[in-house]
């Protein structure tokens, strides 16, 4: 039997680290424990209170 944990937060990473590099490291961590992650990962923009890629102005 397994259970699910919901993540709701931000991770602070160095300016020179890409979103893709973070995602790869995060997924490697999750999978190294035999776990599964299902969800989104995106860069947060505090000024826009959300996704950097958002089309909303």
PyMOL Python script that loads the backbone (N, CA, C, O; Angstrom):
from pymol import cmd

cmd.read_pdbstr("""\
ATOM      1  N   UNK A   1       0.837  -1.181   0.000  1.00  0.00           N
ATOM      2  CA  UNK A   1       0.000   0.000   0.000  1.00  0.00           C
ATOM      3  C   UNK A   1       0.884   1.247   0.000  1.00  0.00           C
ATOM      4  O   UNK A   1       1.967   1.244   0.585  1.00  0.00           O
ATOM      5  N   UNK A   2       0.426   2.300  -0.649  1.00  0.00           N
ATOM      6  CA  UNK A   2       1.182   3.546  -0.696  1.00  0.00           C
ATOM      7  C   UNK A   2       0.250   4.715  -0.405  1.00  0.00           C
ATOM      8  O   UNK A   2      -0.971   4.565  -0.375  1.00  0.00           O
ATOM      9  N   UNK A   3       0.842   5.861  -0.195  1.00  0.00           N
ATOM     10  CA  UNK A   3       0.048   7.072   0.006  1.00  0.00           C
ATOM     11  C   UNK A   3       0.641   8.190  -0.818  1.00  0.00           C
ATOM     12  O   UNK A   3       1.775   8.082  -1.286  1.00  0.00           O
ATOM     13  N   UNK A   4      -0.101   9.253  -1.002  1.00  0.00           N
ATOM     14  CA  UNK A   4       0.365  10.390  -1.780  1.00  0.00           C
ATOM     15  C   UNK A   4       0.569  11.590  -0.862  1.00  0.00           C
ATOM     16  O   UNK A   4      -0.187  11.805   0.085  1.00  0.00           O
ATOM     17  N   UNK A   5       1.609  12.367  -1.165  1.00  0.00           N
ATOM     18  CA  UNK A   5       1.922  13.593  -0.458  1.00  0.00           C
ATOM     19  C   UNK A   5       1.800  14.730  -1.463  1.00  0.00           C
ATOM     20  O   UNK A   5       2.345  14.631  -2.563  1.00  0.00           O
ATOM     21  N   UNK A   6       1.106  15.799  -1.120  1.00  0.00           N
ATOM     22  CA  UNK A   6       0.967  16.957  -1.996  1.00  0.00           C
ATOM     23  C   UNK A   6       2.006  17.996  -1.606  1.00  0.00           C
ATOM     24  O   UNK A   6       2.128  18.356  -0.436  1.00  0.00           O
ATOM     25  N   UNK A   7       2.756  18.476  -2.597  1.00  0.00           N
ATOM     26  CA  UNK A   7       3.753  19.526  -2.381  1.00  0.00           C
ATOM     27  C   UNK A   7       3.156  20.855  -2.808  1.00  0.00           C
ATOM     28  O   UNK A   7       2.547  20.955  -3.873  1.00  0.00           O
ATOM     29  N   UNK A   8       3.329  21.872  -1.980  1.00  0.00           N
ATOM     30  CA  UNK A   8       2.868  23.203  -2.339  1.00  0.00           C
ATOM     31  C   UNK A   8       3.866  24.200  -1.764  1.00  0.00           C
ATOM     32  O   UNK A   8       3.753  24.591  -0.602  1.00  0.00           O
ATOM     33  N   UNK A   9       4.823  24.603  -2.552  1.00  0.00           N
ATOM     34  CA  UNK A   9       5.839  25.516  -2.060  1.00  0.00           C
ATOM     35  C   UNK A   9       6.814  25.881  -3.161  1.00  0.00           C
ATOM     36  O   UNK A   9       6.593  25.560  -4.329  1.00  0.00           O
ATOM     37  N   UNK A  10       7.877  26.544  -2.792  1.00  0.00           N
ATOM     38  CA  UNK A  10       8.909  26.980  -3.738  1.00  0.00           C
ATOM     39  C   UNK A  10      10.265  26.485  -3.259  1.00  0.00           C
ATOM     40  O   UNK A  10      10.491  26.318  -2.061  1.00  0.00           O
ATOM     41  N   UNK A  11      11.148  26.258  -4.193  1.00  0.00           N
ATOM     42  CA  UNK A  11      12.534  25.897  -3.894  1.00  0.00           C
ATOM     43  C   UNK A  11      13.405  27.017  -4.442  1.00  0.00           C
ATOM     44  O   UNK A  11      13.287  27.380  -5.613  1.00  0.00           O
ATOM     45  N   UNK A  12      14.276  27.565  -3.607  1.00  0.00           N
ATOM     46  CA  UNK A  12      15.195  28.607  -4.063  1.00  0.00           C
ATOM     47  C   UNK A  12      16.448  27.941  -4.616  1.00  0.00           C
ATOM     48  O   UNK A  12      17.087  27.136  -3.939  1.00  0.00           O
ATOM     49  N   UNK A  13      16.793  28.287  -5.858  1.00  0.00           N
ATOM     50  CA  UNK A  13      17.968  27.719  -6.519  1.00  0.00           C
ATOM     51  C   UNK A  13      18.870  28.860  -6.984  1.00  0.00           C
ATOM     52  O   UNK A  13      18.423  30.004  -7.062  1.00  0.00           O
ATOM     53  N   UNK A  14      20.141  28.561  -7.294  1.00  0.00           N
ATOM     54  CA  UNK A  14      21.055  29.602  -7.774  1.00  0.00           C
ATOM     55  C   UNK A  14      20.570  30.212  -9.090  1.00  0.00           C
ATOM     56  O   UNK A  14      19.922  29.536  -9.889  1.00  0.00           O
ATOM     57  N   UNK A  15      20.885  31.485  -9.314  1.00  0.00           N
ATOM     58  CA  UNK A  15      20.491  32.173 -10.547  1.00  0.00           C
ATOM     59  C   UNK A  15      21.004  31.477 -11.802  1.00  0.00           C
ATOM     60  O   UNK A  15      20.355  31.515 -12.847  1.00  0.00           O
ATOM     61  N   UNK A  16      22.168  30.842 -11.699  1.00  0.00           N
ATOM     62  CA  UNK A  16      22.747  30.221 -12.889  1.00  0.00           C
ATOM     63  C   UNK A  16      22.248  28.796 -13.139  1.00  0.00           C
ATOM     64  O   UNK A  16      22.712  28.139 -14.071  1.00  0.00           O
ATOM     65  N   UNK A  17      21.321  28.313 -12.330  1.00  0.00           N
ATOM     66  CA  UNK A  17      20.744  26.976 -12.533  1.00  0.00           C
ATOM     67  C   UNK A  17      19.448  27.131 -13.323  1.00  0.00           C
ATOM     68  O   UNK A  17      18.605  27.963 -12.988  1.00  0.00           O
ATOM     69  N   UNK A  18      19.296  26.334 -14.361  1.00  0.00           N
ATOM     70  CA  UNK A  18      18.089  26.409 -15.184  1.00  0.00           C
ATOM     71  C   UNK A  18      16.946  25.618 -14.550  1.00  0.00           C
ATOM     72  O   UNK A  18      17.151  24.752 -13.699  1.00  0.00           O
ATOM     73  N   UNK A  19      15.747  25.945 -14.993  1.00  0.00           N
ATOM     74  CA  UNK A  19      14.565  25.197 -14.559  1.00  0.00           C
ATOM     75  C   UNK A  19      14.705  23.727 -14.953  1.00  0.00           C
ATOM     76  O   UNK A  19      14.328  22.836 -14.192  1.00  0.00           O
ATOM     77  N   UNK A  20      15.247  23.482 -16.141  1.00  0.00           N
ATOM     78  CA  UNK A  20      15.440  22.108 -16.620  1.00  0.00           C
ATOM     79  C   UNK A  20      16.431  21.341 -15.735  1.00  0.00           C
ATOM     80  O   UNK A  20      16.206  20.173 -15.418  1.00  0.00           O
ATOM     81  N   UNK A  21      17.527  22.000 -15.339  1.00  0.00           N
ATOM     82  CA  UNK A  21      18.519  21.351 -14.471  1.00  0.00           C
ATOM     83  C   UNK A  21      17.915  21.028 -13.115  1.00  0.00           C
ATOM     84  O   UNK A  21      18.165  19.957 -12.562  1.00  0.00           O
ATOM     85  N   UNK A  22      17.113  21.955 -12.568  1.00  0.00           N
ATOM     86  CA  UNK A  22      16.448  21.684 -11.297  1.00  0.00           C
ATOM     87  C   UNK A  22      15.487  20.509 -11.444  1.00  0.00           C
ATOM     88  O   UNK A  22      15.475  19.603 -10.610  1.00  0.00           O
ATOM     89  N   UNK A  23      14.695  20.525 -12.491  1.00  0.00           N
ATOM     90  CA  UNK A  23      13.718  19.460 -12.719  1.00  0.00           C
ATOM     91  C   UNK A  23      14.408  18.107 -12.818  1.00  0.00           C
ATOM     92  O   UNK A  23      13.949  17.129 -12.228  1.00  0.00           O
ATOM     93  N   UNK A  24      15.509  18.048 -13.562  1.00  0.00           N
ATOM     94  CA  UNK A  24      16.261  16.798 -13.696  1.00  0.00           C
ATOM     95  C   UNK A  24      16.757  16.305 -12.336  1.00  0.00           C
ATOM     96  O   UNK A  24      16.641  15.120 -12.022  1.00  0.00           O
ATOM     97  N   UNK A  25      17.314  17.222 -11.524  1.00  0.00           N
ATOM     98  CA  UNK A  25      17.829  16.845 -10.201  1.00  0.00           C
ATOM     99  C   UNK A  25      16.695  16.386  -9.281  1.00  0.00           C
ATOM    100  O   UNK A  25      16.849  15.419  -8.537  1.00  0.00           O
ATOM    101  N   UNK A  26      15.563  17.080  -9.335  1.00  0.00           N
ATOM    102  CA  UNK A  26      14.415  16.725  -8.496  1.00  0.00           C
ATOM    103  C   UNK A  26      13.872  15.344  -8.867  1.00  0.00           C
ATOM    104  O   UNK A  26      13.638  14.506  -7.996  1.00  0.00           O
ATOM    105  N   UNK A  27      13.675  15.119 -10.153  1.00  0.00           N
ATOM    106  CA  UNK A  27      13.150  13.824 -10.607  1.00  0.00           C
ATOM    107  C   UNK A  27      14.147  12.710 -10.298  1.00  0.00           C
ATOM    108  O   UNK A  27      13.742  11.616  -9.905  1.00  0.00           O
ATOM    109  N   UNK A  28      15.445  12.971 -10.471  1.00  0.00           N
ATOM    110  CA  UNK A  28      16.461  11.966 -10.107  1.00  0.00           C
ATOM    111  C   UNK A  28      16.352  11.605  -8.628  1.00  0.00           C
ATOM    112  O   UNK A  28      16.435  10.431  -8.268  1.00  0.00           O
ATOM    113  N   UNK A  29      16.168  12.608  -7.772  1.00  0.00           N
ATOM    114  CA  UNK A  29      16.009  12.367  -6.333  1.00  0.00           C
ATOM    115  C   UNK A  29      14.784  11.503  -6.053  1.00  0.00           C
ATOM    116  O   UNK A  29      14.858  10.512  -5.327  1.00  0.00           O
ATOM    117  N   UNK A  30      13.667  11.893  -6.638  1.00  0.00           N
ATOM    118  CA  UNK A  30      12.419  11.147  -6.417  1.00  0.00           C
ATOM    119  C   UNK A  30      12.571   9.694  -6.891  1.00  0.00           C
ATOM    120  O   UNK A  30      12.237   8.758  -6.164  1.00  0.00           O
ATOM    121  N   UNK A  31      13.068   9.525  -8.089  1.00  0.00           N
ATOM    122  CA  UNK A  31      13.191   8.172  -8.653  1.00  0.00           C
ATOM    123  C   UNK A  31      14.248   7.338  -7.946  1.00  0.00           C
ATOM    124  O   UNK A  31      14.145   6.111  -7.921  1.00  0.00           O
ATOM    125  N   UNK A  32      15.263   7.977  -7.369  1.00  0.00           N
ATOM    126  CA  UNK A  32      16.302   7.220  -6.658  1.00  0.00           C
ATOM    127  C   UNK A  32      15.740   6.533  -5.410  1.00  0.00           C
ATOM    128  O   UNK A  32      16.345   5.603  -4.877  1.00  0.00           O
ATOM    129  N   UNK A  33      14.583   6.998  -4.957  1.00  0.00           N
ATOM    130  CA  UNK A  33      13.919   6.384  -3.814  1.00  0.00           C
ATOM    131  C   UNK A  33      12.801   5.426  -4.240  1.00  0.00           C
ATOM    132  O   UNK A  33      12.089   4.875  -3.401  1.00  0.00           O
ATOM    133  N   UNK A  34      12.658   5.240  -5.549  1.00  0.00           N
ATOM    134  CA  UNK A  34      11.614   4.355  -6.061  1.00  0.00           C
ATOM    135  C   UNK A  34      10.239   5.010  -6.007  1.00  0.00           C
ATOM    136  O   UNK A  34       9.219   4.321  -6.025  1.00  0.00           O
ATOM    137  N   UNK A  35      10.211   6.336  -5.940  1.00  0.00           N
ATOM    138  CA  UNK A  35       8.961   7.074  -5.865  1.00  0.00           C
ATOM    139  C   UNK A  35       8.573   7.579  -7.251  1.00  0.00           C
ATOM    140  O   UNK A  35       9.323   7.428  -8.215  1.00  0.00           O
ATOM    141  N   UNK A  36       7.402   8.174  -7.332  1.00  0.00           N
ATOM    142  CA  UNK A  36       6.887   8.730  -8.579  1.00  0.00           C
ATOM    143  C   UNK A  36       6.395  10.147  -8.310  1.00  0.00           C
ATOM    144  O   UNK A  36       5.746  10.386  -7.291  1.00  0.00           O
ATOM    145  N   UNK A  37       6.690  11.088  -9.198  1.00  0.00           N
ATOM    146  CA  UNK A  37       6.172  12.452  -9.091  1.00  0.00           C
ATOM    147  C   UNK A  37       5.268  12.730 -10.272  1.00  0.00           C
ATOM    148  O   UNK A  37       5.659  12.511 -11.418  1.00  0.00           O
ATOM    149  N   UNK A  38       4.092  13.199 -10.014  1.00  0.00           N
ATOM    150  CA  UNK A  38       3.165  13.601 -11.064  1.00  0.00           C
ATOM    151  C   UNK A  38       2.694  15.010 -10.770  1.00  0.00           C
ATOM    152  O   UNK A  38       2.032  15.241  -9.759  1.00  0.00           O
ATOM    153  N   UNK A  39       3.013  15.929 -11.611  1.00  0.00           N
ATOM    154  CA  UNK A  39       2.614  17.315 -11.399  1.00  0.00           C
ATOM    155  C   UNK A  39       3.463  18.236 -12.238  1.00  0.00           C
ATOM    156  O   UNK A  39       4.250  17.794 -13.075  1.00  0.00           O
ATOM    157  N   UNK A  40       3.297  19.507 -12.006  1.00  0.00           N
ATOM    158  CA  UNK A  40       4.022  20.495 -12.788  1.00  0.00           C
ATOM    159  C   UNK A  40       5.181  21.107 -12.016  1.00  0.00           C
ATOM    160  O   UNK A  40       5.205  21.103 -10.785  1.00  0.00           O
ATOM    161  N   UNK A  41       6.121  21.623 -12.756  1.00  0.00           N
ATOM    162  CA  UNK A  41       7.243  22.379 -12.204  1.00  0.00           C
ATOM    163  C   UNK A  41       7.410  23.595 -13.105  1.00  0.00           C
ATOM    164  O   UNK A  41       7.541  23.454 -14.321  1.00  0.00           O
ATOM    165  N   UNK A  42       7.407  24.778 -12.522  1.00  0.00           N
ATOM    166  CA  UNK A  42       7.574  25.988 -13.307  1.00  0.00           C
ATOM    167  C   UNK A  42       8.289  27.045 -12.485  1.00  0.00           C
ATOM    168  O   UNK A  42       8.300  26.988 -11.255  1.00  0.00           O
ATOM    169  N   UNK A  43       8.887  28.010 -13.174  1.00  0.00           N
ATOM    170  CA  UNK A  43       9.569  29.107 -12.492  1.00  0.00           C
ATOM    171  C   UNK A  43       8.529  30.072 -11.939  1.00  0.00           C
ATOM    172  O   UNK A  43       7.596  30.455 -12.644  1.00  0.00           O
ATOM    173  N   UNK A  44       8.687  30.458 -10.698  1.00  0.00           N
ATOM    174  CA  UNK A  44       7.767  31.358 -10.022  1.00  0.00           C
ATOM    175  C   UNK A  44       8.241  32.787 -10.157  1.00  0.00           C
ATOM    176  O   UNK A  44       9.428  33.065  -9.988  1.00  0.00           O
ATOM    177  N   UNK A  45       7.335  33.698 -10.460  1.00  0.00           N
ATOM    178  CA  UNK A  45       7.642  35.123 -10.547  1.00  0.00           C
ATOM    179  C   UNK A  45       6.844  35.832  -9.463  1.00  0.00           C
ATOM    180  O   UNK A  45       5.630  35.994  -9.585  1.00  0.00           O
ATOM    181  N   UNK A  46       7.528  36.257  -8.396  1.00  0.00           N
ATOM    182  CA  UNK A  46       6.864  36.873  -7.246  1.00  0.00           C
ATOM    183  C   UNK A  46       6.057  38.103  -7.646  1.00  0.00           C
ATOM    184  O   UNK A  46       4.982  38.340  -7.095  1.00  0.00           O
ATOM    185  N   UNK A  47       6.556  38.882  -8.591  1.00  0.00           N
ATOM    186  CA  UNK A  47       5.866  40.101  -9.011  1.00  0.00           C
ATOM    187  C   UNK A  47       4.544  39.798  -9.699  1.00  0.00           C
ATOM    188  O   UNK A  47       3.590  40.568  -9.597  1.00  0.00           O
ATOM    189  N   UNK A  48       4.495  38.684 -10.391  1.00  0.00           N
ATOM    190  CA  UNK A  48       3.271  38.299 -11.101  1.00  0.00           C
ATOM    191  C   UNK A  48       2.483  37.259 -10.338  1.00  0.00           C
ATOM    192  O   UNK A  48       1.416  36.834 -10.781  1.00  0.00           O
ATOM    193  N   UNK A  49       3.006  36.841  -9.180  1.00  0.00           N
ATOM    194  CA  UNK A  49       2.356  35.844  -8.326  1.00  0.00           C
ATOM    195  C   UNK A  49       2.031  34.572  -9.107  1.00  0.00           C
ATOM    196  O   UNK A  49       0.919  34.049  -9.038  1.00  0.00           O
ATOM    197  N   UNK A  50       3.006  34.095  -9.838  1.00  0.00           N
ATOM    198  CA  UNK A  50       2.743  32.860 -10.552  1.00  0.00           C
ATOM    199  C   UNK A  50       3.799  32.507 -11.566  1.00  0.00           C
ATOM    200  O   UNK A  50       4.963  32.891 -11.453  1.00  0.00           O
ATOM    201  N   UNK A  51       3.360  31.764 -12.559  1.00  0.00           N
ATOM    202  CA  UNK A  51       4.209  31.185 -13.573  1.00  0.00           C
ATOM    203  C   UNK A  51       4.833  32.262 -14.446  1.00  0.00           C
ATOM    204  O   UNK A  51       4.128  33.153 -14.922  1.00  0.00           O
ATOM    205  N   UNK A  52       6.143  32.198 -14.665  1.00  0.00           N
ATOM    206  CA  UNK A  52       6.845  33.139 -15.530  1.00  0.00           C
ATOM    207  C   UNK A  52       6.295  33.080 -16.953  1.00  0.00           C
ATOM    208  O   UNK A  52       6.250  34.101 -17.638  1.00  0.00           O
ATOM    209  N   UNK A  53       5.882  31.913 -17.399  1.00  0.00           N
ATOM    210  CA  UNK A  53       5.407  31.742 -18.766  1.00  0.00           C
ATOM    211  C   UNK A  53       3.943  32.114 -18.944  1.00  0.00           C
ATOM    212  O   UNK A  53       3.407  31.961 -20.042  1.00  0.00           O
ATOM    213  N   UNK A  54       3.282  32.597 -17.902  1.00  0.00           N
ATOM    214  CA  UNK A  54       1.875  32.935 -17.970  1.00  0.00           C
ATOM    215  C   UNK A  54       1.638  34.053 -18.986  1.00  0.00           C
ATOM    216  O   UNK A  54       2.444  34.978 -19.088  1.00  0.00           O
ATOM    217  N   UNK A  55       0.559  33.974 -19.723  1.00  0.00           N
ATOM    218  CA  UNK A  55       0.207  35.006 -20.714  1.00  0.00           C
ATOM    219  C   UNK A  55      -0.558  36.152 -20.089  1.00  0.00           C
ATOM    220  O   UNK A  55      -0.819  37.151 -20.759  1.00  0.00           O
ATOM    221  N   UNK A  56      -0.921  36.036 -18.832  1.00  0.00           N
ATOM    222  CA  UNK A  56      -1.684  37.092 -18.174  1.00  0.00           C
ATOM    223  C   UNK A  56      -0.781  38.279 -17.878  1.00  0.00           C
ATOM    224  O   UNK A  56       0.371  38.096 -17.484  1.00  0.00           O
ATOM    225  N   UNK A  57      -1.279  39.469 -18.059  1.00  0.00           N
ATOM    226  CA  UNK A  57      -0.513  40.679 -17.771  1.00  0.00           C
ATOM    227  C   UNK A  57      -0.842  41.193 -16.406  1.00  0.00           C
ATOM    228  O   UNK A  57      -0.295  42.210 -15.980  1.00  0.00           O
TER     229      UNK A  57
END
""", "prot")
cmd.dss("prot")
cmd.show_as("cartoon", "prot")
cmd.util.cbc("prot")
cmd.orient("prot")
